[in-house]
């Protein structure tokens, strides 16, 4: 690993740690990206990747890939590949999120992965860190074109406690780069609802 790569990683961790010291949130937490078309300052673009996630409204630049609109509200984040970006990545880092106040926490979000260029190996992955970004563990991933609709997913966080961070990484397929549009919306950390058991009492006539 050359010194330029090491410096880039160092600067990402330094700037992210500095900003996250001012960006501490307590779950339940939701990021809906409805910040007047700008990315919330507490969400940080990695500098050790190739591309950036951007806030968007409406449809993408190409009619054969990407959503027509946000899942909820007006805005969502997307990674719309530029010219000749095959194999490149874009990573977005969350703020600090404290899980202490939620019981059996889980991650819920909506994603849109549609376009023939996503096959065979375009992917999105979400990783979690419980040590401030030093180590990451994969929570969820999808590869290839999924559906021309917003899809939802829930991922249990029951094995985690305290403060955590998330990293969202999209990787451009080796296929047609301009049909590799990834989108994400309504990113939430919630408590698992407590199920109520209802008893029905029957009364027999004598």
C-alpha positions in Angstrom: 0.0 0.0 0.0 1.6 3.3 -1.1 1.8 6.4 1.0 -0.9 8.2 -1.0 -3.4 5.5 -0.2 -2.4 5.5 3.5 -2.7 9.3 3.7 -6.2 9.2 2.0 -7.4 6.6 4.5 -6.0 8.6 7.4 -7.7 11.8 6.2 -11.0 10.0 5.9 -10.9 8.6 9.4 -9.6 11.9 10.8 -12.3 14.1 9.2 -15.0 11.5 9.9 -14.0 11.2 13.6 -13.8 15.0 14.0 -17.2 15.6 12.5 -18.8 12.6 14.2 -17.7 14.0 17.6 -20.3 16.7 16.8 -22.8 14.3 15.3 -23.9 12.0 18.1 -27.4 10.6 17.7 -29.5 8.3 19.9 -31.7 5.6 18.3 -34.5 5.4 17.3 -33.0 7.4 14.4 -34.0 8.0 10.8 -32.2 9.7 8.0 -34.7 10.5 5.2 -32.3 12.8 3.2 -34.9 15.6 3.2 -32.4 18.4 3.8 -33.3 20.7 1.0 -31.3 18.8 -1.6 -28.1 18.7 0.4 -26.4 15.8 2.1 -26.6 16.1 5.9 -23.2 17.3 7.2 -23.1 14.4 9.6 -23.0 11.9 6.7 -19.4 11.8 5.3 -18.2 10.8 1.9 -15.2 8.5 2.1 -12.0 9.7 0.5 -10.6 6.3 0.1 -13.0 5.3 -2.7 -13.5 6.6 -6.3 -16.9 8.2 -6.4 -19.5 9.9 -4.2 -23.1 9.4 -3.2 -25.3 12.4 -4.1 -28.7 13.6 -3.1 -31.3 13.5 -5.9 -34.9 14.1 -6.6 -37.0 12.7 -9.4 -35.6 10.3 -11.9 -32.0 9.6 -12.9 -30.2 10.7 -16.0 -31.1 7.5 -17.9 -34.6 6.1 -18.4 -33.5 2.5 -18.1 -32.1 2.6 -14.6 -32.8 4.2 -11.3 -36.1 5.2 -9.5 -38.7 7.7 -10.8 -38.9 9.4 -7.4 -37.9 9.1 -3.7 -39.4 6.3 -1.6 -40.8 8.9 0.8 -40.7 12.7 0.5 -38.8 14.4 -2.3 -35.1 13.4 -2.0 -33.0 10.2 -1.8 -29.3 9.4 -2.1 -28.0 7.8 -5.2 -24.8 6.8 -6.9 -25.1 7.7 -10.6 -21.9 6.4 -12.3 -20.0 8.9 -14.5 -18.3 8.0 -17.8 -16.1 4.9 -17.7 -16.4 4.0 -14.1 -16.5 0.2 -14.3 -15.4 -1.5 -11.0 -15.2 1.8 -9.1 -16.7 2.3 -5.6 -18.5 4.9 -3.6 -18.8 4.8 0.2 -20.9 6.9 2.5 -20.3 6.9 6.3 -23.0 7.5 8.9 -22.7 9.5 12.1 -22.4 8.0 15.6 -25.6 6.2 16.5 -26.1 5.1 20.1 -28.3 1.9 20.4 -28.5 2.0 24.2 -32.1 3.3 24.4 -33.7 0.7 22.0 -34.6 -2.9 22.7 -33.6 -5.5 20.1 -32.5 -2.8 17.6 -32.8 -3.4 13.9 -31.8 -1.5 10.7 -34.5 -0.7 8.1 -34.0 1.0 4.8 -35.3 1.2 1.2 -33.1 0.5 -1.8 -33.5 0.7 -5.6 -31.2 -1.4 -7.8 -32.4 -1.6 -11.4 -30.6 -1.6 -14.7 -29.2 -4.2 -17.1 -25.7 -2.8 -16.6 -25.8 -3.9 -12.9 -25.3 -7.5 -14.0 -23.2 -9.4 -13.4 -21.4 -7.9 -10.5 -22.7 -4.4 -9.5 -23.4 -4.4 -5.8 -24.4 -2.5 -2.7 -23.2 -3.5 0.8 -23.9 -2.1 4.3 -21.2 -2.6 6.9 -21.3 -1.8 10.7 -18.5 -0.8 13.0 -18.6 -0.7 16.8 -15.1 0.7 17.3 -15.3 4.0 15.5 -14.6 2.8 12.0 -11.4 0.8 12.7 -13.0 -2.5 11.9 -16.1 -3.2 9.7 -18.4 -6.2 9.6 -20.8 -6.8 6.7 -24.5 -6.7 7.6 -26.2 -6.9 4.2 -25.4 -6.9 0.5 -27.1 -7.3 -2.9 -25.6 -8.0 -6.3 -27.1 -7.4 -9.8 -30.3 -5.8 -10.9 -33.1 -6.4 -8.4 -36.3 -4.6 -9.3 -37.6 -1.4 -10.8 -39.3 -0.7 -7.5 -38.2 0.5 -4.1 -37.5 -2.6 -1.9 -37.3 -2.7 1.8 -35.2 -4.7 4.1 -34.8 -5.3 7.9 -31.5 -6.3 9.4 -31.2 -7.3 13.1 -28.7 -5.4 15.2 -29.4 -7.5 18.3 -25.7 -8.5 18.6 -24.7 -4.8 19.0 -24.9 -2.2 21.8 -23.5 1.2 22.5 -22.3 3.5 19.7 -22.1 2.1 16.1 -21.5 3.5 12.6 -22.6 2.3 9.2 -20.9 2.4 5.8 -22.8 2.1 2.6 -20.7 1.0 -0.4 -21.8 0.7 -4.0 -19.6 -1.0 -6.6 -20.0 -0.4 -10.3 -20.5 -3.5 -12.4 -18.1 -4.6 -15.1 -21.1 -4.3 -17.4 -22.6 -1.1 -18.9 -21.5 1.5 -16.4 -24.2 4.0 -17.4 -27.0 1.5 -16.4 -25.6 1.1 -12.8 -27.8 3.5 -10.8 -28.0 2.7 -7.1 -30.4 4.5 -4.8 -31.2 4.4 -1.0 -33.8 6.2 1.1 -35.3 6.3 4.7 -32.4 4.7 6.6 -33.6 3.9 10.1 -32.5 2.3 13.3 -35.5 1.2 15.3 -36.6 -1.0 18.2 -38.3 -4.3 17.5 -41.9 -3.9 18.5 -43.2 -5.9 21.4 -45.9 -8.3 20.3 -49.0 -8.3 22.4 -50.9 -11.6 22.9 -54.6 -11.2 23.0 -56.6 -13.8 24.9 -60.2 -14.5 23.9 -62.4 -15.7 26.7 -65.3 -17.8 25.7 -68.5 -18.2 27.8 -70.6 -21.2 27.5 -74.3 -21.1 28.2 -75.5 -23.4 30.9 
